[in-house]
Amino acid sequence: MSHQVGIAIGVVVLALTWTSVIFTLVLPRAISGPAQLSIWINRSVRRVFFAISHVARTYERKDAVLAPIGPVALIAQLVAWLVLLGVAFVAMLEPYTHDLGEAVKQVGAAMFTLGLARSPHLTNDTVLIAAGASGFVVIALQIAYLPALYAAFNRRESLIAMLASRAGEPSWGPEILIRHQLVGIVDALPDFYGEWEQWAADFSESHSTYPVLLLFRSPDPWSSWVLALLSVLDAAAMQLALNPTSAPSQARLSLRMGYTALRRISDALQWSFDEDPLPDGPLRLTEVDFAAAVALVHDVGFATERTAEEAWPHFRGWRVNYEDLAYRWAERVLAPPAPWSGSRSRLREQNVTPRRPPHRSPDSPKGYQRPDFSP
């Protein structure tokens, strides 16, 4: 290999690798172009884990298999960067050593012994010093990246954990309205929607900037960021559709921020979707499903200004903005099979209703008995 060709190949690989490192770890914006190397790695790791999870029969076992997918993707990302850096410096060093094995040995020693490997030749030594510095800087950046990554993960999961008592497990939109009515805290819904508007804004920024977070699963197998966001959007859309004059304004704000977040993270992965769907566009959720949920809301005494038939066009006009993307994300991350969240091609279970402890009071010691509902 001639000096010029070797150096040219090495410089190109080095530039592309550092572009990926900078856009992934340093520059806080959506990844594009050559910087999408990290996204390609995430997709490859995801495919491997989903292939392995195929042998598990139940959702809980599949979730256990998929639990390490996020950390493994991080390690694979670091390994890929180090390998590419090694390839770049080997390509630049081999024309001077005239021995591929010797070039690999020297570059490897330089990168993984903190640059202690040296060469008596000035050109060779320059390449080795650059290799040692690059390996050290990339590892240091990855370590420094972890606190920000896990801080974003913790912010995401803290509110999801709180949602379990309000939306059940797995989360479901109508259940939010039902539970707030059962315990007499409907007046808390405005603050609830406000918190989720802020959550959606933070989620949108952190997960579009650090796409690997999308692979991190909730500690509880029956919780998922997809279902959490979808249930809040459905609750807000349902309340706005049923009570147009008394629904809190925060519900509308939460809805808009929620489906904007879904669009931003989908756009970060270069998904195609309709950015301005018509209010009467197609839905997979049916009017029959909606009417059955409204009946359950009425059963617990939740007051409404419209009937299910009157509210359906308005609910549909809201849900068309986020249903398709929410269903696609639920399938992609293999979220729990909750009502109103689409089907899962990899699961036998297709609908698990939220788990709710009995609501008992002196007036009703046996507790509220929820009707059977299978949307």
C-alpha positions in Angstrom: 0.0 0.0 0.0 1.4 3.4 -1.0 1.9 6.1 1.5 -0.7 8.4 -0.1 -3.4 5.7 -0.4 -2.9 4.5 3.2 -2.9 8.0 4.6 -6.0 8.9 2.6 -8.0 5.8 3.7 -6.9 6.4 7.3 -7.9 10.1 7.3 -11.3 9.4 5.8 -12.1 6.6 8.3 -10.8 8.8 11.1 -12.9 11.8 10.0 -16.1 9.7 9.7 -15.5 8.1 13.1 -14.8 11.4 14.9 -17.9 12.9 13.2 -20.0 10.1 14.7 -18.4 10.5 18.2 -18.9 14.3 18.2 -22.5 14.2 17.0 -23.4 11.4 19.4 -21.6 12.5 22.6 -20.8 16.2 22.3 -23.2 18.1 20.0 -26.8 18.2 21.4 -28.9 17.8 18.3 -30.5 15.2 16.1 -28.1 12.9 14.4 -27.7 12.9 10.6 -25.4 11.9 7.8 -22.2 9.9 8.8 -23.0 10.6 12.4 -25.8 8.0 12.1 -23.3 5.2 12.7 -24.6 5.0 16.3 -28.1 4.6 15.1 -27.0 1.8 12.7 -25.3 0.1 15.7 -28.5 0.5 17.8 -30.6 -1.1 15.1 -28.1 -4.1 14.7 -28.1 -4.7 18.5 -31.9 -4.5 18.5 -32.2 -7.1 15.7 -30.0 -9.5 17.6 -31.9 -9.2 20.9 -35.3 -9.5 19.2 -34.1 -12.6 17.4 -33.0 -14.1 20.7 -36.3 -13.1 22.4 -38.2 -15.0 19.8 -37.7 -18.2 21.7 -39.4 -16.8 24.9 -43.1 -17.6 25.0 -44.5 -15.1 27.5 -44.2 -11.3 27.5 -42.4 -11.3 30.9 -39.7 -13.6 29.6 -39.3 -11.6 26.4 -38.9 -8.5 28.5 -36.3 -10.2 30.6 -34.3 -11.1 27.5 -34.6 -7.5 26.1 -33.7 -5.8 29.4 -29.9 -5.5 28.7 -30.4 -4.2 25.1 -29.7 -0.5 26.0 -26.4 -1.1 27.9 -25.2 -3.6 25.3 -25.9 -1.0 22.6 -23.7 1.5 24.5 -20.9 -1.0 24.8 -21.2 -2.0 21.1 -21.1 1.7 20.2 -17.8 2.2 22.0 -16.3 -1.0 20.6 -17.3 0.1 17.0 -15.6 3.5 17.5 -12.4 2.0 18.9 -12.3 -0.6 16.1 -12.8 2.1 13.4 -10.1 4.3 15.0 -7.8 1.3 15.0 -8.5 0.6 11.4 -7.8 4.3 10.5 -4.4 4.4 12.3 -3.4 1.0 11.0 -4.1 2.1 7.5 -1.9 5.2 8.1 0.9 3.2 9.8 1.2 0.1 7.6 2.9 1.9 4.7 5.7 2.8 7.1 6.0 -0.6 8.9 5.5 -2.6 5.7 3.9 -5.2 7.9 0.2 -5.3 8.6 0.6 -7.4 11.7 3.2 -5.1 13.2 1.0 -2.1 12.4 -2.0 -3.7 14.2 0.2 -4.6 17.2 1.7 -1.1 17.6 -1.7 0.7 17.2 -3.4 -1.7 19.6 -0.7 -1.2 22.2 -0.9 2.6 21.7 -4.6 2.7 22.1 -5.0 0.3 25.1 -1.9 1.1 27.1 -2.6 4.9 27.2 0.0 5.6 24.6 2.9 3.9 26.3 3.8 2.1 23.0 6.5 4.1 21.2 8.5 3.8 18.0 12.0 5.1 17.2 10.8 6.5 13.9 9.3 10.0 14.0 6.4 9.4 11.5 5.5 6.1 13.2 5.7 7.7 16.6 3.4 10.5 15.5 0.7 8.1 14.3 1.0 6.1 17.5 0.7 9.1 19.7 -2.4 10.2 17.8 -3.8 6.7 18.1 -3.2 6.6 21.9 -4.8 10.1 22.3 -7.8 9.2 20.2 -8.5 6.0 22.1 -8.2 7.7 25.5 -10.4 10.7 24.5 -13.2 8.4 23.1 -13.3 6.3 26.2 -13.2 9.4 28.4 -16.1 11.0 26.4 -18.1 7.8 26.7 -17.6 7.7 30.5 -18.5 11.4 30.8 -21.6 10.7 28.6 -23.1 8.1 31.0 -24.2 10.5 33.8 -26.2 12.6 31.4 -27.7 9.5 29.7 -28.8 8.0 33.0 -30.0 11.3 34.4 -32.4 11.6 31.4 -33.4 7.9 31.9 -34.2 8.6 35.6 -36.2 11.7 34.7 -38.2 9.6 32.2 -38.9 6.8 34.6 -39.8 8.7 37.7 -43.0 10.0 36.3 -43.8 6.7 34.6 -43.5 5.0 38.0 -45.9 7.5 39.5 -48.3 6.8 36.6 -48.8 3.2 37.7 -51.2 4.3 40.5 -53.1 6.5 38.1 -53.3 4.5 34.9 -52.8 0.9 36.0 -50.3 -1.6 34.6 -50.2 -1.7 31.7 -51.2 2.0 31.3 -54.5 2.8 29.6 -56.0 6.2 28.9 -59.6 5.8 30.1 -58.2 4.2 33.3 -56.7 7.5 34.2 -60.1 9.2 34.2 -61.7 6.3 36.0 -59.2 6.2 38.8 -59.3 10.0 39.4 -63.1 9.8 39.6 -63.1 6.8 41.9 -60.9 8.5 44.5 -62.4 12.0 44.0 -59.3 13.7 42.7 -60.6 14.9 39.3 -59.4 18.4 40.3 -55.8 17.1 40.2 -56.0 16.4 36.4 -54.8 19.9 35.4 -51.6 19.5 37.4 -51.3 16.0 36.1 -51.5 17.1 32.4 -49.0 20.0 33.2 -46.4 17.5 34.5 -46.8 15.4 31.5 -46.4 18.4 29.1 -43.0 19.0 30.8 -42.2 15.3 30.7 -42.9 15.2 26.9 -40.7 18.2 26.3 -37.8 16.8 28.2 -38.4 13.4 26.6 -38.4 14.9 23.1 -35.1 16.7 23.6 -33.2 13.9 25.4 -34.4 11.0 23.3 -33.9 12.7 19.9 -30.4 13.8 21.0 -29.5 10.4 22.5 -31.4 7.8 20.5 -29.9 4.9 22.5 -32.3 5.9 25.3 -35.1 4.6 23.2 -33.7 1.1 23.7 -33.6 1.4 27.5 -36.6 -0.5 29.0 -38.5 0.4 32.2 -37.5 -1.6 35.3 -41.0 -2.8 35.7 -41.8 -5.2 32.8 -45.4 -3.9 32.6 -44.3 -0.2 32.3 -43.2 1.4 29.1 -42.6 5.0 28.0 -44.7 4.4 24.9 -47.7 3.2 26.8 -47.3 5.9 29.4 -47.3 8.7 26.9 -50.1 7.1 24.8 -52.3 6.7 27.9 -51.9 10.3 28.9 -52.6 11.5 25.4 -55.7 9.3 25.2 -57.0 10.5 28.6 -56.5 14.2 27.6 -58.1 13.6 24.2 -61.0 11.8 25.8 -61.7 14.5 28.4 -61.5 17.2 25.7 -63.9 15.3 23.5 -66.4 14.5 26.2 -66.2 17.8 28.1 -65.3 20.6 25.7 -66.1 23.5 28.1 -65.0 22.1 31.4 -61.8 20.2 30.4 -58.7 21.8 31.7 -56.6 23.8 29.2 -53.6 21.8 30.3 -55.1 18.8 28.6 -54.8 20.5 25.2 -51.2 21.6 25.9 -50.2 18.2 27.0 -51.7 16.6 23.9 -49.9 18.9 21.5 -46.5 18.5 23.3 -47.0 14.7 23.5 -47.6 14.1 19.8 -44.9 16.6 18.9 -42.5 14.5 21.0 -43.5 11.4 19.1 -42.8 13.1 15.8 -39.5 14.5 16.9 -38.1 11.1 18.0 -39.5 9.5 14.9 -37.9 12.1 12.7 -34.6 11.5 14.4 -34.7 8.0 13.1 -35.8 9.2 9.7 -39.2 7.6 9.8 -41.8 8.8 7.3 -45.2 9.9 8.6 -48.0 12.2 7.9 -47.2 15.5 9.6 -50.7 17.0 9.1 -53.3 14.3 9.1 -56.9 15.1 8.5 -59.3 15.0 11.5 -61.4 12.3 9.8 -58.3 10.2 8.8 -58.2 6.5 9.3 -57.9 5.1 12.8 -57.3 1.5 14.0 -59.2 2.2 17.2 -62.9 1.8 16.5 -65.9 3.8 17.6 -67.2 0.7 19.3 -64.0 0.5 21.4 -64.4 4.2 22.3 -68.1 3.8 23.3 -67.2 0.9 25.5 -64.6 3.0 27.3 -67.0 5.9 27.7 -69.5 3.5 29.3 -66.9 2.5 31.9 -66.2 6.1 32.6 -69.9 6.7 33.1 -70.2 3.7 35.4 -67.9 5.4 38.0 -69.8 8.6 37.8 -67.5 10.7 35.6 -69.7 13.5 34.3 -69.6 14.3 30.6 -71.2 17.0 28.4 -71.4 14.8 25.3 -72.4 11.3 24.6 -70.0 8.8 23.2 -71.5 9.2 19.7 -71.2 13.0 19.9 -67.6 12.9 21.3 -66.2 10.3 18.9 -65.5 12.7 15.9 -63.6 15.1 18.3 -61.7 12.3 19.9 -60.8 10.9 16.5 -59.6 14.3 15.4 -57.1 14.3 18.3 -56.0 10.7 18.1 -55.2 10.7 14.4 -52.3 12.9 15.3 -50.5 10.3 17.3 -52.0 6.8 16.9 -49.9 5.6 14.0 -46.6 6.6 15.5 -47.6 5.4 19.0 -48.5 2.0 17.6 -45.3 1.8 15.5 -43.2 2.6 18.6 -45.1 0.1 20.7 -44.3 -2.6 18.1 -40.7 -1.5 17.8 -39.9 -1.6 21.5 -42.2 -4.5 22.2 -44.3 -2.6 24.8 -46.7 -4.5 27.0 -49.9 -5.5 25.2 -52.2 -2.9 26.6 -55.6 -1.9 25.3 -55.7 0.8 22.6 -52.0 0.3 21.8 -52.2 -1.8 18.7 -51.1 -5.4 18.1 -47.7 -7.0 18.7 -46.5 -9.3 16.0 -44.0 -11.0 18.4 -46.5 -11.7 21.2 -49.2 -14.2 21.8 -51.0 -11.9 24.3 -52.7 -9.0 22.5 -54.7 -7.3 25.2 -54.0 -7.3 28.9 -56.3 -5.0 30.8 -54.9 -2.7 33.5 -54.4 -4.2 36.9 -56.3 -2.3 39.6 -56.6 -3.0 43.3 -60.2 -3.1 44.6 -61.5 0.3 45.6 -63.1 -0.1 49.0 -64.9 2.4 51.2 -67.4 2.3 54.1 -70.2 2.8 51.5 -68.9 0.0 49.3 -66.9 -2.5 51.4 -66.7 -5.1 48.7 -65.2 -2.5 46.3 -65.9 -1.4 42.8 -66.2 -4.3 40.4 -64.9 -3.4 37.0 -66.9 -4.7 34.0 -65.1 -7.1 31.6 -63.8 -5.1 28.7 -61.9 -6.4 25.8 -61.3 -3.7 23.2 
